[in-house]
Amino acid sequence: MSAGSEMPRYLPGRRARRVLAGLGALVALAAGLPAAAAPTDAQAGGVVARLTGLPAAVVTPGQGFAVEVGVENLGSVSVDDAAVSFALTREPLAGVEAIQGFVAGADTAVRTVARTSIGSPSAATGGEPSTRLLAGDVTSVTAEATSDTLALPQDAWGVYGVVVRLETSEGWTTIDRGTLTWAGVPIPELGVAAIAVASGETVRARAVAGASDVPGVSLLLDEDSLGRVGGAGLNLAEREVFRLPTANPDMVSLAHAEDQEMMAYALDRSRRSELEATRDMPWIAVATALDRSTAAYALANGASAVLLDGRAADTAAGADDSALRSIAVAAGSVRVLVPEPTLSETARGTGAAAPALAVAQAAALAGAGSGTVLVSPGVAWAPAGTNASATLLALSAAPFVASVDVSDLIAGDGGAPLGAPRFADTQDDLAASTLAGLARRLDRSR
């Protein structure tokens, strides 16, 4: 069936990839996002190295730049004259695609700007100083370049690729790749609105609420997902919070089935919030499919906007770089929040290089004249803990980033119209018979 075809009356045999969760009778959104890559180790012989620190702050004239690497000799013999070094691309990376290509391993001309030996001083060899890393030794190494050795242009700004290397007698191997954002002159301003979605399992929801507690980051919250302790220990009163319907029901399946009962129940329950931060706040719908049916359904149920997630976000972002778009339906115009896909993916990433990468991508977007972008780590973001995300903190602190409240984004210009079929991604819908069964279960549970 094509994306724009009419909705079938019955949906037998559909693969129910949207799962059931929360309140037993509600359909919770469970669209998958790519998992963030775990930090990797580089190994040369018995020596293993991992990048542990790479500055995210914008570098200005007179400042140096340093990387930190954790090193361990897992071998049974000592290793002499090993070193950690890093190199910069000879030319700045021109745009987000070039940055992504570089960090993915694209071959680019570089120049070495810093090198630090690993281990303790040992006997001189041939009159030259020597270092030795003993078997079993674990150490941390900092390779630092001064402003003079960086030798970056004083009359320009740009994003440079960083290659961090492990050097041994066997040659060198790449430990990791990252970015350095340079500002010999001011970087153009970029408006950044950001929103995190806290729903689903309690551990994950509380982790999202904590990790997104960063200046300028709004929270879209299903209060029930916080568990029995509710908002205790979370800073909800001092940040912008929007409501999710209880259990974050799958908007797309319900819209396609023209169901009203389950959504009404979810919204009514969310309005009874015990948290002052969410009780009177407007609600935002989350949708993994971009179609007029879902947009009209959200509008009819009083949503202030629709936040696109997963494949729908990627599809809409490919059409335009605006953070706010609109879809015309019979009852009016629906405001659609469209995350910037590359920056949103980096925001949910891990590893020492992620914060600097987010700043670099934001600088590239600013240079391209993007105006205001929306960052959304997505429904499936699962931070490892409740500490504030280093990547979101770095983005918020970048001197060229101007924070934009999501409420202001929604209240602003409605954005360019976004074309959408009547129905999309119907192959992911729960079967009509399943939805009818859920409705009956809901009736019995009241």
Buried (B, 14 or more C-beta within 10 A) or exposed (E): EEBEEEBBEEBEEBEBBBEBBBBEBBBBBBBEBEEBEEBEEBBBBBBBBBBBBBBBBBBBBEBBBBBBBBBBBEBEEBBBBBBBBBBBBEEBBEBBEBBBBBBEEEEBEBEBBBBBBBBEEBEEEEEEEBBBBBEEBEBEBEBBBBBEBBEBEEEEBBBBBBBBBBBBEEEBBEBBBBBBBBBBEEBEEBBBBBBBBBBBEBEBBBBBBBBBBBEBBBBBBBBBBBEEEBBEEBEBEEBBBBBBBBBBBBBBBBBBBEBEBBBEBBBEBBBEBEBEBBBEBEBBBBBBBBBBBBBBBBBBBEBBBBBBBBBBBBBBBEEEBBBBBBBBBEEEBBBBBBBBBBBBBBBBBBBBBBBBBBBBBBBBBBBBEBBBBBBBBBBBBBBEEBEBBBBBBBBBBBEBBBBBBBBEBBEEEBBEEBEBBBBBBBEBBBBBEBBEEBBEBBEEEE
